[in-house]
Amino acid sequence: MQQNFKSSYNVHVVRILLTFVGMIIVGSLLRSLLLPSEFGDYGHYRPGAVTEEANREMRNKTNDSCLDCHYFVKKIHLKGVHEVVSCEVCHGAYSDHVKDGKVIGEMPVYRGEEIKSLCLRCHNKIIRARPPESIKMIAMPEHLEEKNVRTDHVCNQCHHVHAPYKWIKEAREMMGLPEKWEGGSSWKK
């Protein structure tokens, strides 16, 4: 005669279900304690965050903020092709330099290879995401070889950093070369 035994192997399923229910209860309790009361009133964010962001101190400013004090650069910068580039792209956030109208820190001044690295952040031909019709793209050291200069030259030996064609135009005028550039490495006469 066969005995009917009731299996106790389903205890593990009950334990899993009880653990899952316990996690839901603890999670709901933590959520109600940690979430701000106004969260979700206007979507999936806290309405107070908008006010906090609006009142947060600005780190960045416009070029006008920089050029108000740096008037010697203003004359050069606004005549060059870099006039649309924010000063902060190369020099860092305005708030690291000025606070409440007073100078609180020095901005970085680049020299040597640092300048080449800085310029190539935008002008490197390898970066294919940049539109070549709006940004002059070069490959180093091919650019230097094409211009027949030493390959250890850095950008600001030929280009003024705030107005890249300034020195080139001045040299062209001194040598009596035509103004229009037609590509390649020669001037169209």
C-alpha positions in Angstrom: 0.0 0.0 0.0 1.3 3.3 -1.0 1.4 6.2 1.6 0.4 9.7 0.7 3.0 12.1 1.8 2.4 15.8 1.6 5.4 17.5 0.1 7.1 20.4 1.9 9.1 21.3 -1.2 7.0 24.4 -1.9 8.3 26.2 1.2 11.0 27.9 -1.0 8.3 29.4 -3.2 6.5 30.8 -0.2 9.8 32.3 1.1 10.5 33.9 -2.2 7.0 35.4 -2.3 7.3 36.7 1.3 10.7 38.2 0.5 9.4 39.9 -2.6 6.4 41.3 -0.7 8.7 42.5 2.1 10.9 44.3 -0.5 7.9 46.1 -2.0 6.8 47.2 1.5 10.2 48.5 2.5 10.7 50.1 -0.9 7.4 51.9 -0.7 8.2 53.1 2.8 11.6 54.4 1.8 10.1 56.1 -1.3 7.5 57.9 0.8 10.1 59.0 3.3 12.8 60.2 0.8 10.7 61.7 -2.1 9.7 65.3 -1.7 5.9 65.7 -1.3 5.6 67.8 -4.5 7.4 65.3 -6.6 5.2 64.3 -9.6 2.8 67.2 -9.3 3.8 68.5 -12.8 5.6 65.5 -14.3 8.5 63.4 -13.4 10.5 66.1 -11.6 10.4 68.2 -8.4 8.9 71.7 -9.1 11.4 73.3 -6.7 14.2 72.2 -8.9 13.2 74.8 -11.6 13.5 77.6 -9.0 16.8 76.3 -7.7 18.2 76.2 -11.2 17.0 79.7 -12.0 18.6 81.0 -8.9 21.9 79.1 -9.3 24.9 81.3 -9.9 26.0 81.4 -13.5 29.5 80.1 -14.3 29.6 81.2 -17.9 29.1 84.6 -19.5 29.2 86.0 -23.0 32.3 87.4 -24.9 31.1 90.9 -24.0 31.7 90.1 -20.3 35.4 89.3 -21.1 35.9 92.0 -23.7 34.7 94.7 -21.3 38.0 94.4 -19.5 40.2 93.0 -22.3 39.7 95.8 -24.7 43.1 95.2 -26.3 42.0 91.8 -27.4 38.5 93.1 -28.4 39.9 95.1 -31.3 41.7 92.0 -32.7 39.2 89.3 -31.7 36.1 91.0 -33.3 37.9 91.4 -36.6 39.0 87.8 -36.9 37.3 84.6 -37.8 37.3 83.6 -34.1 34.8 86.4 -33.3 32.1 83.8 -33.0 34.1 81.5 -30.6 33.4 82.1 -26.9 36.4 83.1 -24.9 35.5 80.4 -22.4 36.1 77.7 -25.0 39.9 78.3 -24.7 40.2 80.1 -21.3 37.6 78.4 -19.1 34.6 79.6 -17.2 34.2 83.3 -16.5 33.3 82.6 -12.8 36.8 81.1 -12.2 38.3 84.5 -13.1 35.8 87.2 -11.9 33.3 87.3 -9.1 31.3 90.4 -8.1 33.4 92.5 -10.5 36.7 91.5 -8.9 39.4 89.3 -10.3 39.6 86.2 -8.2 41.8 83.9 -10.3 44.1 83.9 -13.3 42.9 82.3 -16.6 45.2 79.8 -18.3 47.6 81.2 -20.8 48.8 78.5 -23.2 52.3 78.3 -24.7 54.2 76.0 -27.0 52.6 72.5 -27.6 49.7 73.5 -25.4 48.6 75.9 -28.0 48.8 73.3 -30.7 46.7 70.9 -28.6 44.2 73.7 -28.0 43.8 74.6 -31.6 43.6 71.0 -32.8 40.6 70.5 -30.5 38.5 72.3 -33.2 40.8 72.3 -36.3 42.0 68.7 -36.4 41.1 67.0 -39.7 40.8 63.7 -37.9 37.6 64.9 -36.2 35.1 64.1 -38.9 32.1 65.5 -37.1 33.1 69.1 -37.8 31.7 70.8 -40.9 34.8 71.6 -43.1 33.0 74.4 -44.9 32.6 76.4 -41.6 35.8 75.4 -39.7 39.2 75.3 -41.4 40.5 71.7 -40.9 44.1 70.8 -41.0 46.2 67.7 -40.5 49.5 68.0 -38.6 52.3 67.8 -39.5 51.2 67.9 -43.1 49.9 71.4 -42.8 53.4 72.6 -41.7 55.1 70.6 -44.4 52.7 72.1 -47.0 53.6 75.6 -45.8 57.4 74.8 -45.9 58.0 75.4 -42.2 59.6 73.2 -39.6 57.3 70.5 -38.3 58.0 71.5 -34.7 56.4 74.9 -35.2 53.3 75.7 -33.1 50.2 77.5 -34.4 50.9 80.9 -32.9 54.2 81.2 -34.7 52.1 82.0 -37.9 48.6 82.7 -36.6 47.4 85.2 -34.0 45.3 83.1 -31.6 42.5 85.6 -31.4 42.4 86.4 -35.1 44.1 83.6 -37.0 44.6 85.3 -40.4 45.8 88.7 -38.9 49.5 88.0 -39.2 49.1 86.1 -42.5 47.3 89.1 -44.0 49.9 91.5 -42.6 52.7 89.3 -44.1 50.9 89.1 -47.4 50.5 92.9 -47.6 54.2 93.4 -46.7 55.2 90.9 -49.5 52.8 92.4 -52.0 50.9 89.1 -52.5 47.2 89.1 -53.6 44.5 89.1 -51.0 42.3 86.2 -52.3 43.3 82.7 -51.4 42.2 80.0 -53.8 43.2 76.9 -51.8 46.3 74.7 -52.1 49.5 76.2 -51.0 49.7 79.0 -53.5 48.1 82.5 -53.9 46.0 83.2 -57.0 47.4 86.3 -58.8 
